């Protein structure tokens, strides 16, 4: 596992409520949140600010990863 930042109290409460609403543990809920983010954030902006181009094939924002989903 990579670096794991601590959540603020507000973020933890928000995540807990998302998990309750989905009927899943918080660990699974945060995965769902991250799966959803590429649908609503500007992919090109995220990629243009990326500081680790070695993970493009694994990144949900990368066009390179789109081909692996087909």
Secondary structure in CASP SS format (residue, H / E / C, confidence):
PFRMAT SS
TARGET T0000
AUTHOR 0000-0000-0000
METHOD secondary structure of the structure
MODEL  1
X C 1.00
X C 1.00
X C 1.00
X C 1.00
X C 1.00
X C 1.00
X C 1.00
X C 1.00
X H 1.00
X H 1.00
X H 1.00
X H 1.00
X H 1.00
X H 1.00
X H 1.00
X H 1.00
X H 1.00
X H 1.00
X H 1.00
X H 1.00
X H 1.00
X H 1.00
X C 1.00
X C 1.00
X C 1.00
X H 1.00
X H 1.00
X H 1.00
X H 1.00
X H 1.00
X H 1.00
X H 1.00
X H 1.00
X H 1.00
X H 1.00
X H 1.00
X H 1.00
X H 1.00
X H 1.00
X H 1.00
X C 1.00
X C 1.00
X H 1.00
X H 1.00
X H 1.00
X H 1.00
X H 1.00
X H 1.00
X H 1.00
X C 1.00
X C 1.00
X C 1.00
X H 1.00
X H 1.00
X H 1.00
X H 1.00
X H 1.00
X H 1.00
X C 1.00
X C 1.00
X C 1.00
X C 1.00
X H 1.00
X H 1.00
X H 1.00
X H 1.00
X H 1.00
X H 1.00
X H 1.00
X C 1.00
END
